[in-house]
Amino acid sequence: MKIGIDACTWVNRRGYGRFTRGLVHAMVDACPQHEFTLVVDGTMARDASFPARAHVHVVPTSERQATAASANGSRRPSDLLRMGRAIGALDVDVFLFPTSFSYVPVFGRTPVVTVFHDATAEMHPTLIFPRAVPRWLWTIKSQVARRQSTCIVTVSENARIQIARVFGMPASEIEVVSEGADPIFQPHDEKHEKRHDESAAVRAQYGLPADRSLLLYVGGVSPHKNIDGLLRAVVALPVATLPWHLVIVGDVADDTFLTCYEELQAQVRELGLGGRVSFTGFVPDAQLAALYRASTLLVLPSFSEGFGLPVLEAMACGLPVAVSDRFSLPEIVGTAGVLFDPTSAPAITQSLARVLGDAELRAAMRAKGLKRADEYSWRRGAERMVHLLERVAAPSGAVA
């Protein structure tokens, strides 16, 4: 089978990019019987490194498509037309958009499969798009993608429910392909003599204190992530009995999504947290894995998540997790983590204090988290996705 894949989000530093890279690498590795063609714009072709066995089809555009599709941008009609025609002209049996974020209407009869990661933009539109025009364009794009797609895919059971409700369609018509943690996210070998050295090195690299427990947030620095609620919660944490330092990991320089970085910096100053909170900016995976292993607790207070990949990565590294009790996060964490109401700063504070103050609880969470993370893998997701693509490309085009 010949499979075409949109790879215009390949270098995206958020979950869209991670999903595309992780899934495509696993699909190419797991399915040597199939041919893969990755469609990219010219800028992406220069900046990215793709699987050796995949063909790369470059479509000239006036700008990088992932940037043009950002929270404050829009792609030019000429670029949309050029991409859509190029995809429609490919000699492939089926075409996959790993995210609706970079979807374009496809001209031709090639069956299309589109991944909608969540319905956050529909449920919290003003937290995703600051202006009305991008919100309107996103709505149109989503509706067109839904109608053109032979099969709609998402990344969790909860996201399936979100999307079904927003689109007014049966949840049974939406397929689920879950995510996985990349192999670099592994726990410390308990016998590893350099464990302390790694922790000291990564703390020094990002200017983090050596004598405090690290509370780690990883993800976008966007309003719907509820980092402001996390700041209101940590200000009430005792310092003398539970020495802590909050580390916020997220791209603040090149993110194409709506950011609230400046507002958060102002909030840190207003709350008097200047010596207790660090913004690292984007952190490469090797250093991120080291940060997971050096930290005491991962905190994800989001109002909405389609999956919540940092939670899986943290558990794979043996880091306990405390997360919002909303949407997909309870599904991904299972019984391995602590849940809290993200709208209640006292509830977040109580959860953090509980985990920070109980070493036995953390040890139990670590053991459960490692087992939970083992239940997910890019290989399983890739095999499921290829199965769906095979069924869509079949003459009947039916997907159960």
Contacts in CASP RR format, 6 or more apart in sequence:
PFRMAT RR
TARGET T0000
AUTHOR 0000-0000-0000
METHOD contacts of the structure
MODEL  1
MKIGIDACTWVNRRGYGRFTRGLVHAMVDACPQHEFTLVVDGTMARDASF
PARAHVHVVPTSERQATAASANGSRRPSDLLRMGRAIGALDVDVFLFPTS
FSYVPVFGRTPVVTVFHDATAEMHPTLIFPRAVPRWLWTIKSQVARRQST
CIVTVSENARIQIARVFGMPASEIEVVSEGADPIFQPHDEKHEKRHDESA
AVRAQYGLPADRSLLLYVGGVSPHKNIDGLLRAVVALPVATLPWHLVIVG
DVADDTFLTCYEELQAQVRELGLGGRVSFTGFVPDAQLAALYRASTLLVL
PSFSEGFGLPVLEAMACGLPVAVSDRFSLPEIVGTAGVLFDPTSAPAITQ
SLARVLGDAELRAAMRAKGLKRADEYSWRRGAERMVHLLERVAAPSGAVA
1 33 0 8 1.000
1 34 0 8 1.000
1 35 0 8 1.000
1 93 0 8 1.000
1 94 0 8 1.000
1 389 0 8 1.000
1 390 0 8 1.000
1 393 0 8 1.000
2 34 0 8 1.000
2 35 0 8 1.000
2 37 0 8 1.000
2 91 0 8 1.000
2 92 0 8 1.000
2 93 0 8 1.000
3 27 0 8 1.000
3 34 0 8 1.000
3 35 0 8 1.000
3 36 0 8 1.000
3 37 0 8 1.000
3 92 0 8 1.000
3 93 0 8 1.000
3 94 0 8 1.000
3 95 0 8 1.000
3 96 0 8 1.000
3 386 0 8 1.000
3 389 0 8 1.000
3 393 0 8 1.000
4 36 0 8 1.000
4 37 0 8 1.000
4 38 0 8 1.000
4 39 0 8 1.000
4 87 0 8 1.000
4 90 0 8 1.000
4 92 0 8 1.000
4 94 0 8 1.000
4 95 0 8 1.000
4 96 0 8 1.000
5 24 0 8 1.000
5 36 0 8 1.000
5 37 0 8 1.000
5 38 0 8 1.000
5 39 0 8 1.000
5 95 0 8 1.000
5 96 0 8 1.000
5 98 0 8 1.000
6 38 0 8 1.000
6 39 0 8 1.000
6 87 0 8 1.000
6 95 0 8 1.000
6 96 0 8 1.000
6 97 0 8 1.000
6 98 0 8 1.000
6 102 0 8 1.000
6 103 0 8 1.000
6 104 0 8 1.000
7 20 0 8 1.000
7 24 0 8 1.000
7 38 0 8 1.000
7 39 0 8 1.000
7 40 0 8 1.000
7 44 0 8 1.000
7 48 0 8 1.000
7 50 0 8 1.000
7 56 0 8 1.000
7 98 0 8 1.000
8 39 0 8 1.000
8 40 0 8 1.000
8 41 0 8 1.000
8 44 0 8 1.000
8 64 0 8 1.000
8 65 0 8 1.000
8 66 0 8 1.000
8 102 0 8 1.000
9 16 0 8 1.000
9 17 0 8 1.000
9 20 0 8 1.000
9 66 0 8 1.000
9 98 0 8 1.000
9 99 0 8 1.000
9 101 0 8 1.000
9 102 0 8 1.000
10 17 0 8 1.000
10 20 0 8 1.000
10 21 0 8 1.000
10 38 0 8 1.000
10 40 0 8 1.000
10 44 0 8 1.000
10 48 0 8 1.000
10 50 0 8 1.000
11 17 0 8 1.000
11 44 0 8 1.000
11 47 0 8 1.000
11 48 0 8 1.000
11 66 0 8 1.000
12 18 0 8 1.000
12 20 0 8 1.000
12 66 0 8 1.000
12 256 0 8 1.000
13 250 0 8 1.000
13 251 0 8 1.000
13 254 0 8 1.000
13 255 0 8 1.000
13 282 0 8 1.000
14 219 0 8 1.000
14 220 0 8 1.000
14 251 0 8 1.000
14 255 0 8 1.000
14 257 0 8 1.000
15 117 0 8 1.000
15 309 0 8 1.000
16 98 0 8 1.000
16 99 0 8 1.000
16 101 0 8 1.000
16 102 0 8 1.000
16 117 0 8 1.000
17 98 0 8 1.000
17 99 0 8 1.000
18 179 0 8 1.000
18 182 0 8 1.000
18 309 0 8 1.000
19 98 0 8 1.000
19 99 0 8 1.000
19 115 0 8 1.000
19 117 0 8 1.000
19 155 0 8 1.000
19 179 0 8 1.000
19 309 0 8 1.000
20 98 0 8 1.000
20 99 0 8 1.000
22 180 0 8 1.000
22 182 0 8 1.000
22 378 0 8 1.000
23 98 0 8 1.000
23 177 0 8 1.000
23 179 0 8 1.000
23 378 0 8 1.000
23 381 0 8 1.000
23 382 0 8 1.000
23 385 0 8 1.000
24 36 0 8 1.000
24 38 0 8 1.000
24 51 0 8 1.000
24 54 0 8 1.000
24 98 0 8 1.000
25 51 0 8 1.000
25 378 0 8 1.000
26 377 0 8 1.000
26 378 0 8 1.000
26 379 0 8 1.000
26 381 0 8 1.000
26 382 0 8 1.000
27 34 0 8 1.000
27 36 0 8 1.000
27 382 0 8 1.000
27 385 0 8 1.000
27 386 0 8 1.000
28 36 0 8 1.000
28 51 0 8 1.000
28 53 0 8 1.000
28 54 0 8 1.000
29 51 0 8 1.000
29 379 0 8 1.000
29 382 0 8 1.000
30 379 0 8 1.000
30 382 0 8 1.000
30 383 0 8 1.000
30 386 0 8 1.000
31 382 0 8 1.000
31 386 0 8 1.000
32 53 0 8 1.000
34 386 0 8 1.000
35 55 0 8 1.000
36 51 0 8 1.000
36 53 0 8 1.000
36 54 0 8 1.000
36 55 0 8 1.000
37 54 0 8 1.000
37 55 0 8 1.000
37 56 0 8 1.000
37 57 0 8 1.000
37 90 0 8 1.000
37 92 0 8 1.000
38 50 0 8 1.000
38 54 0 8 1.000
38 55 0 8 1.000
38 56 0 8 1.000
38 57 0 8 1.000
39 57 0 8 1.000
39 59 0 8 1.000
39 83 0 8 1.000
39 86 0 8 1.000
39 87 0 8 1.000
39 90 0 8 1.000
40 48 0 8 1.000
40 56 0 8 1.000
40 57 0 8 1.000
40 58 0 8 1.000
40 59 0 8 1.000
41 58 0 8 1.000
41 59 0 8 1.000
41 60 0 8 1.000
41 61 0 8 1.000
41 63 0 8 1.000
41 64 0 8 1.000
41 65 0 8 1.000
41 79 0 8 1.000
41 83 0 8 1.000
42 58 0 8 1.000
42 59 0 8 1.000
42 60 0 8 1.000
42 61 0 8 1.000
42 64 0 8 1.000
43 61 0 8 1.000
43 63 0 8 1.000
43 64 0 8 1.000
44 64 0 8 1.000
44 65 0 8 1.000
44 66 0 8 1.000
45 56 0 8 1.000
45 58 0 8 1.000
50 56 0 8 1.000
57 86 0 8 1.000
57 90 0 8 1.000
59 82 0 8 1.000
59 83 0 8 1.000
59 86 0 8 1.000
60 82 0 8 1.000
61 79 0 8 1.000
61 82 0 8 1.000
61 83 0 8 1.000
62 76 0 8 1.000
62 78 0 8 1.000
62 79 0 8 1.000
63 75 0 8 1.000
63 76 0 8 1.000
63 79 0 8 1.000
65 75 0 8 1.000
65 79 0 8 1.000
65 83 0 8 1.000
65 102 0 8 1.000
66 101 0 8 1.000
66 102 0 8 1.000
66 256 0 8 1.000
67 256 0 8 1.000
68 74 0 8 1.000
68 75 0 8 1.000
68 76 0 8 1.000
68 79 0 8 1.000
69 75 0 8 1.000
69 101 0 8 1.000
69 102 0 8 1.000
69 256 0 8 1.000
70 256 0 8 1.000
70 257 0 8 1.000
71 128 0 8 1.000
71 129 0 8 1.000
71 130 0 8 1.000
71 134 0 8 1.000
71 256 0 8 1.000
71 257 0 8 1.000
71 258 0 8 1.000
72 130 0 8 1.000
72 131 0 8 1.000
72 134 0 8 1.000
72 258 0 8 1.000
73 134 0 8 1.000
74 133 0 8 1.000
74 134 0 8 1.000
74 137 0 8 1.000
75 104 0 8 1.000
80 104 0 8 1.000
80 105 0 8 1.000
83 104 0 8 1.000
84 104 0 8 1.000
84 105 0 8 1.000
84 106 0 8 1.000
84 107 0 8 1.000
85 107 0 8 1.000
87 95 0 8 1.000
87 104 0 8 1.000
87 106 0 8 1.000
87 107 0 8 1.000
87 110 0 8 1.000
88 95 0 8 1.000
88 106 0 8 1.000
88 107 0 8 1.000
88 108 0 8 1.000
88 110 0 8 1.000
90 110 0 8 1.000
92 110 0 8 1.000
93 110 0 8 1.000
93 111 0 8 1.000
93 393 0 8 1.000
94 110 0 8 1.000
94 111 0 8 1.000
94 112 0 8 1.000
94 113 0 8 1.000
94 389 0 8 1.000
94 392 0 8 1.000
94 393 0 8 1.000
95 106 0 8 1.000
95 110 0 8 1.000
95 111 0 8 1.000
95 112 0 8 1.000
95 113 0 8 1.000
96 112 0 8 1.000
96 113 0 8 1.000
96 114 0 8 1.000
96 115 0 8 1.000
96 385 0 8 1.000
96 389 0 8 1.000
97 103 0 8 1.000
97 112 0 8 1.000
97 113 0 8 1.000
97 114 0 8 1.000
97 115 0 8 1.000
97 145 0 8 1.000
98 115 0 8 1.000
99 115 0 8 1.000
99 117 0 8 1.000
100 114 0 8 1.000
100 115 0 8 1.000
100 116 0 8 1.000
100 117 0 8 1.000
100 141 0 8 1.000
100 142 0 8 1.000
100 145 0 8 1.000
101 117 0 8 1.000
103 114 0 8 1.000
103 141 0 8 1.000
103 144 0 8 1.000
103 145 0 8 1.000
105 144 0 8 1.000
105 148 0 8 1.000
106 112 0 8 1.000
106 148 0 8 1.000
111 150 0 8 1.000
111 151 0 8 1.000
111 392 0 8 1.000
111 393 0 8 1.000
111 397 0 8 1.000
112 148 0 8 1.000
112 149 0 8 1.000
112 150 0 8 1.000
113 149 0 8 1.000
113 150 0 8 1.000
113 151 0 8 1.000
113 152 0 8 1.000
113 153 0 8 1.000
113 388 0 8 1.000
113 389 0 8 1.000
113 392 0 8 1.000
114 145 0 8 1.000
114 146 0 8 1.000
114 148 0 8 1.000
114 149 0 8 1.000
114 151 0 8 1.000
114 152 0 8 1.000
114 153 0 8 1.000
115 153 0 8 1.000
115 154 0 8 1.000
115 155 0 8 1.000
115 177 0 8 1.000
116 142 0 8 1.000
116 145 0 8 1.000
116 146 0 8 1.000
116 152 0 8 1.000
116 153 0 8 1.000
116 154 0 8 1.000
116 159 0 8 1.000
116 163 0 8 1.000
116 174 0 8 1.000
117 154 0 8 1.000
117 155 0 8 1.000
117 159 0 8 1.000
117 306 0 8 1.000
117 307 0 8 1.000
118 154 0 8 1.000
118 155 0 8 1.000
118 159 0 8 1.000
118 162 0 8 1.000
118 163 0 8 1.000
118 304 0 8 1.000
118 305 0 8 1.000
118 306 0 8 1.000
118 307 0 8 1.000
118 327 0 8 1.000
118 328 0 8 1.000
119 159 0 8 1.000
119 162 0 8 1.000
119 163 0 8 1.000
119 165 0 8 1.000
119 166 0 8 1.000
120 127 0 8 1.000
120 128 0 8 1.000
120 224 0 8 1.000
120 304 0 8 1.000
120 305 0 8 1.000
120 306 0 8 1.000
121 128 0 8 1.000
121 129 0 8 1.000
121 135 0 8 1.000
121 138 0 8 1.000
121 142 0 8 1.000
122 139 0 8 1.000
122 142 0 8 1.000
122 166 0 8 1.000
123 162 0 8 1.000
123 166 0 8 1.000
123 304 0 8 1.000
124 223 0 8 1.000
124 224 0 8 1.000
124 303 0 8 1.000
124 304 0 8 1.000
125 135 0 8 1.000
126 135 0 8 1.000
127 222 0 8 1.000
127 223 0 8 1.000
127 224 0 8 1.000
127 258 0 8 1.000
127 303 0 8 1.000
128 135 0 8 1.000
128 138 0 8 1.000
128 222 0 8 1.000
128 224 0 8 1.000
128 257 0 8 1.000
128 258 0 8 1.000
129 135 0 8 1.000
129 138 0 8 1.000
129 258 0 8 1.000
130 258 0 8 1.000
146 152 0 8 1.000
146 167 0 8 1.000
146 169 0 8 1.000
150 392 0 8 1.000
150 397 0 8 1.000
150 399 0 8 1.000
151 175 0 8 1.000
151 388 0 8 1.000
151 391 0 8 1.000
151 392 0 8 1.000
151 399 0 8 1.000
152 163 0 8 1.000
152 173 0 8 1.000
152 174 0 8 1.000
152 175 0 8 1.000
153 174 0 8 1.000
153 175 0 8 1.000
153 176 0 8 1.000
153 177 0 8 1.000
153 385 0 8 1.000
153 388 0 8 1.000
154 160 0 8 1.000
154 163 0 8 1.000
154 174 0 8 1.000
154 175 0 8 1.000
154 176 0 8 1.000
154 177 0 8 1.000
154 306 0 8 1.000
155 176 0 8 1.000
155 177 0 8 1.000
155 178 0 8 1.000
155 179 0 8 1.000
155 306 0 8 1.000
155 307 0 8 1.000
155 328 0 8 1.000
156 176 0 8 1.000
156 178 0 8 1.000
156 306 0 8 1.000
156 307 0 8 1.000
156 328 0 8 1.000
156 331 0 8 1.000
156 332 0 8 1.000
157 176 0 8 1.000
157 328 0 8 1.000
157 331 0 8 1.000
158 306 0 8 1.000
158 327 0 8 1.000
158 328 0 8 1.000
158 331 0 8 1.000
159 176 0 8 1.000
159 306 0 8 1.000
159 307 0 8 1.000
159 327 0 8 1.000
159 328 0 8 1.000
160 171 0 8 1.000
160 174 0 8 1.000
160 176 0 8 1.000
161 171 0 8 1.000
162 304 0 8 1.000
162 306 0 8 1.000
162 327 0 8 1.000
163 169 0 8 1.000
163 174 0 8 1.000
164 170 0 8 1.000
164 171 0 8 1.000
164 173 0 8 1.000
164 174 0 8 1.000
175 384 0 8 1.000
175 388 0 8 1.000
175 399 0 8 1.000
176 384 0 8 1.000
177 381 0 8 1.000
177 384 0 8 1.000
177 385 0 8 1.000
177 388 0 8 1.000
178 307 0 8 1.000
178 376 0 8 1.000
178 380 0 8 1.000
178 381 0 8 1.000
178 384 0 8 1.000
179 307 0 8 1.000
179 309 0 8 1.000
179 312 0 8 1.000
179 376 0 8 1.000
179 378 0 8 1.000
179 381 0 8 1.000
180 309 0 8 1.000
180 312 0 8 1.000
180 376 0 8 1.000
180 377 0 8 1.000
180 378 0 8 1.000
180 381 0 8 1.000
181 309 0 8 1.000
181 312 0 8 1.000
181 313 0 8 1.000
181 315 0 8 1.000
181 316 0 8 1.000
181 373 0 8 1.000
181 376 0 8 1.000
181 377 0 8 1.000
182 285 0 8 1.000
182 313 0 8 1.000
182 378 0 8 1.000
184 285 0 8 1.000
184 286 0 8 1.000
184 289 0 8 1.000
185 285 0 8 1.000
185 288 0 8 1.000
185 289 0 8 1.000
185 292 0 8 1.000
185 313 0 8 1.000
185 316 0 8 1.000
185 317 0 8 1.000
186 289 0 8 1.000
186 316 0 8 1.000
186 317 0 8 1.000
187 293 0 8 1.000
187 316 0 8 1.000
187 317 0 8 1.000
187 318 0 8 1.000
187 366 0 8 1.000
187 370 0 8 1.000
188 195 0 8 1.000
188 198 0 8 1.000
188 293 0 8 1.000
188 318 0 8 1.000
189 195 0 8 1.000
195 293 0 8 1.000
198 290 0 8 1.000
198 293 0 8 1.000
198 294 0 8 1.000
199 290 0 8 1.000
199 293 0 8 1.000
199 294 0 8 1.000
200 210 0 8 1.000
201 290 0 8 1.000
202 208 0 8 1.000
202 287 0 8 1.000
202 290 0 8 1.000
202 291 0 8 1.000
202 294 0 8 1.000
203 209 0 8 1.000
203 210 0 8 1.000
203 214 0 8 1.000
203 294 0 8 1.000
204 210 0 8 1.000
205 287 0 8 1.000
206 247 0 8 1.000
206 278 0 8 1.000
206 280 0 8 1.000
206 283 0 8 1.000
206 287 0 8 1.000
206 291 0 8 1.000
207 278 0 8 1.000
208 214 0 8 1.000
208 245 0 8 1.000
208 247 0 8 1.000
208 278 0 8 1.000
209 245 0 8 1.000
211 243 0 8 1.000
212 243 0 8 1.000
212 244 0 8 1.000
212 245 0 8 1.000
213 242 0 8 1.000
213 243 0 8 1.000
213 244 0 8 1.000
213 245 0 8 1.000
213 295 0 8 1.000
213 296 0 8 1.000
213 297 0 8 1.000
213 356 0 8 1.000
214 244 0 8 1.000
214 245 0 8 1.000
214 246 0 8 1.000
214 247 0 8 1.000
214 291 0 8 1.000
214 294 0 8 1.000
214 295 0 8 1.000
214 296 0 8 1.000
214 297 0 8 1.000
215 234 0 8 1.000
215 244 0 8 1.000
215 245 0 8 1.000
215 246 0 8 1.000
215 247 0 8 1.000
215 295 0 8 1.000
215 296 0 8 1.000
215 297 0 8 1.000
215 299 0 8 1.000
215 352 0 8 1.000
215 356 0 8 1.000
216 247 0 8 1.000
216 249 0 8 1.000
216 291 0 8 1.000
216 292 0 8 1.000
216 295 0 8 1.000
216 297 0 8 1.000
216 298 0 8 1.000
216 299 0 8 1.000
216 314 0 8 1.000
216 319 0 8 1.000
217 227 0 8 1.000
217 230 0 8 1.000
217 246 0 8 1.000
217 247 0 8 1.000
217 248 0 8 1.000
217 249 0 8 1.000
217 298 0 8 1.000
217 299 0 8 1.000
217 300 0 8 1.000
217 301 0 8 1.000
218 249 0 8 1.000
218 250 0 8 1.000
218 288 0 8 1.000
218 298 0 8 1.000
218 300 0 8 1.000
218 310 0 8 1.000
218 313 0 8 1.000
218 314 0 8 1.000
219 225 0 8 1.000
219 249 0 8 1.000
219 250 0 8 1.000
219 300 0 8 1.000
219 310 0 8 1.000
220 250 0 8 1.000
220 251 0 8 1.000
220 255 0 8 1.000
220 257 0 8 1.000
220 259 0 8 1.000
221 227 0 8 1.000
221 248 0 8 1.000
221 250 0 8 1.000
221 251 0 8 1.000
221 252 0 8 1.000
221 255 0 8 1.000
221 259 0 8 1.000
221 260 0 8 1.000
221 261 0 8 1.000
221 264 0 8 1.000
221 279 0 8 1.000
222 255 0 8 1.000
222 257 0 8 1.000
222 258 0 8 1.000
222 259 0 8 1.000
222 260 0 8 1.000
223 258 0 8 1.000
223 260 0 8 1.000
224 302 0 8 1.000
224 303 0 8 1.000
224 304 0 8 1.000
225 301 0 8 1.000
225 302 0 8 1.000
225 303 0 8 1.000
226 301 0 8 1.000
226 302 0 8 1.000
226 303 0 8 1.000
226 324 0 8 1.000
226 342 0 8 1.000
227 248 0 8 1.000
227 260 0 8 1.000
227 264 0 8 1.000
227 301 0 8 1.000
228 260 0 8 1.000
228 263 0 8 1.000
228 264 0 8 1.000
228 267 0 8 1.000
229 301 0 8 1.000
229 342 0 8 1.000
229 345 0 8 1.000
229 348 0 8 1.000
230 246 0 8 1.000
230 299 0 8 1.000
230 301 0 8 1.000
230 348 0 8 1.000
231 246 0 8 1.000
231 264 0 8 1.000
231 267 0 8 1.000
231 268 0 8 1.000
231 271 0 8 1.000
231 273 0 8 1.000
231 277 0 8 1.000
232 271 0 8 1.000
232 345 0 8 1.000
233 301 0 8 1.000
233 345 0 8 1.000
233 346 0 8 1.000
233 348 0 8 1.000
233 349 0 8 1.000
233 352 0 8 1.000
234 244 0 8 1.000
234 246 0 8 1.000
234 273 0 8 1.000
234 276 0 8 1.000
234 277 0 8 1.000
234 349 0 8 1.000
234 352 0 8 1.000
235 271 0 8 1.000
235 272 0 8 1.000
235 273 0 8 1.000
236 345 0 8 1.000
236 346 0 8 1.000
236 349 0 8 1.000
237 244 0 8 1.000
237 349 0 8 1.000
237 352 0 8 1.000
237 353 0 8 1.000
237 356 0 8 1.000
238 353 0 8 1.000
239 276 0 8 1.000
242 353 0 8 1.000
242 356 0 8 1.000
242 357 0 8 1.000
244 276 0 8 1.000
244 296 0 8 1.000
244 352 0 8 1.000
244 356 0 8 1.000
245 275 0 8 1.000
245 276 0 8 1.000
245 277 0 8 1.000
245 278 0 8 1.000
246 273 0 8 1.000
246 276 0 8 1.000
246 277 0 8 1.000
246 278 0 8 1.000
247 277 0 8 1.000
247 278 0 8 1.000
247 280 0 8 1.000
247 291 0 8 1.000
247 295 0 8 1.000
248 264 0 8 1.000
248 277 0 8 1.000
248 278 0 8 1.000
248 279 0 8 1.000
248 280 0 8 1.000
248 281 0 8 1.000
249 280 0 8 1.000
249 281 0 8 1.000
249 282 0 8 1.000
249 283 0 8 1.000
249 288 0 8 1.000
249 291 0 8 1.000
250 279 0 8 1.000
250 280 0 8 1.000
250 281 0 8 1.000
250 282 0 8 1.000
250 283 0 8 1.000
251 281 0 8 1.000
251 282 0 8 1.000
252 259 0 8 1.000
252 261 0 8 1.000
252 279 0 8 1.000
252 281 0 8 1.000
252 282 0 8 1.000
253 281 0 8 1.000
253 282 0 8 1.000
254 282 0 8 1.000
261 279 0 8 1.000
264 279 0 8 1.000
265 279 0 8 1.000
268 274 0 8 1.000
268 277 0 8 1.000
283 291 0 8 1.000
288 313 0 8 1.000
289 313 0 8 1.000
289 317 0 8 1.000
292 298 0 8 1.000
292 313 0 8 1.000
292 314 0 8 1.000
292 317 0 8 1.000
292 318 0 8 1.000
292 319 0 8 1.000
293 317 0 8 1.000
293 318 0 8 1.000
293 319 0 8 1.000
295 319 0 8 1.000
296 319 0 8 1.000
296 320 0 8 1.000
296 355 0 8 1.000
296 356 0 8 1.000
296 362 0 8 1.000
297 319 0 8 1.000
297 320 0 8 1.000
297 321 0 8 1.000
297 322 0 8 1.000
297 352 0 8 1.000
297 355 0 8 1.000
297 356 0 8 1.000
297 362 0 8 1.000
298 310 0 8 1.000
298 311 0 8 1.000
298 314 0 8 1.000
298 319 0 8 1.000
298 320 0 8 1.000
298 321 0 8 1.000
298 322 0 8 1.000
298 323 0 8 1.000
299 321 0 8 1.000
299 322 0 8 1.000
299 323 0 8 1.000
299 348 0 8 1.000
299 352 0 8 1.000
300 308 0 8 1.000
300 310 0 8 1.000
300 311 0 8 1.000
300 321 0 8 1.000
300 322 0 8 1.000
300 323 0 8 1.000
300 324 0 8 1.000
300 329 0 8 1.000
301 323 0 8 1.000
301 324 0 8 1.000
301 340 0 8 1.000
301 342 0 8 1.000
301 348 0 8 1.000
302 308 0 8 1.000
302 323 0 8 1.000
302 324 0 8 1.000
302 326 0 8 1.000
302 327 0 8 1.000
302 329 0 8 1.000
302 342 0 8 1.000
303 324 0 8 1.000
303 326 0 8 1.000
303 342 0 8 1.000
304 326 0 8 1.000
304 327 0 8 1.000
305 324 0 8 1.000
305 326 0 8 1.000
305 327 0 8 1.000
305 328 0 8 1.000
305 329 0 8 1.000
306 327 0 8 1.000
306 328 0 8 1.000
307 328 0 8 1.000
307 332 0 8 1.000
308 328 0 8 1.000
308 329 0 8 1.000
308 332 0 8 1.000
311 321 0 8 1.000
311 323 0 8 1.000
311 329 0 8 1.000
311 332 0 8 1.000
311 333 0 8 1.000
312 332 0 8 1.000
312 373 0 8 1.000
312 376 0 8 1.000
314 320 0 8 1.000
314 321 0 8 1.000
315 321 0 8 1.000
315 333 0 8 1.000
315 336 0 8 1.000
315 369 0 8 1.000
315 370 0 8 1.000
315 372 0 8 1.000
315 373 0 8 1.000
316 370 0 8 1.000
316 373 0 8 1.000
318 366 0 8 1.000
318 369 0 8 1.000
318 370 0 8 1.000
318 373 0 8 1.000
319 366 0 8 1.000
320 337 0 8 1.000
320 338 0 8 1.000
320 355 0 8 1.000
320 361 0 8 1.000
320 362 0 8 1.000
320 365 0 8 1.000
320 366 0 8 1.000
320 369 0 8 1.000
321 333 0 8 1.000
321 336 0 8 1.000
321 337 0 8 1.000
321 338 0 8 1.000
321 365 0 8 1.000
321 369 0 8 1.000
322 337 0 8 1.000
322 338 0 8 1.000
322 339 0 8 1.000
322 340 0 8 1.000
322 348 0 8 1.000
322 351 0 8 1.000
322 352 0 8 1.000
322 355 0 8 1.000
323 329 0 8 1.000
323 330 0 8 1.000
323 333 0 8 1.000
323 337 0 8 1.000
323 338 0 8 1.000
323 339 0 8 1.000
323 340 0 8 1.000
324 339 0 8 1.000
324 340 0 8 1.000
324 341 0 8 1.000
324 342 0 8 1.000
325 339 0 8 1.000
325 340 0 8 1.000
325 341 0 8 1.000
325 342 0 8 1.000
326 342 0 8 1.000
329 339 0 8 1.000
330 339 0 8 1.000
332 376 0 8 1.000
333 339 0 8 1.000
333 372 0 8 1.000
334 372 0 8 1.000
335 368 0 8 1.000
335 372 0 8 1.000
336 365 0 8 1.000
336 368 0 8 1.000
336 369 0 8 1.000
336 371 0 8 1.000
336 372 0 8 1.000
337 365 0 8 1.000
337 368 0 8 1.000
337 369 0 8 1.000
338 351 0 8 1.000
338 354 0 8 1.000
338 355 0 8 1.000
338 365 0 8 1.000
339 351 0 8 1.000
340 347 0 8 1.000
340 348 0 8 1.000
340 350 0 8 1.000
340 351 0 8 1.000
341 347 0 8 1.000
341 348 0 8 1.000
342 348 0 8 1.000
354 361 0 8 1.000
355 361 0 8 1.000
355 362 0 8 1.000
355 365 0 8 1.000
388 399 0 8 1.000
391 397 0 8 1.000
391 398 0 8 1.000
391 399 0 8 1.000
391 400 0 8 1.000
392 399 0 8 1.000
END
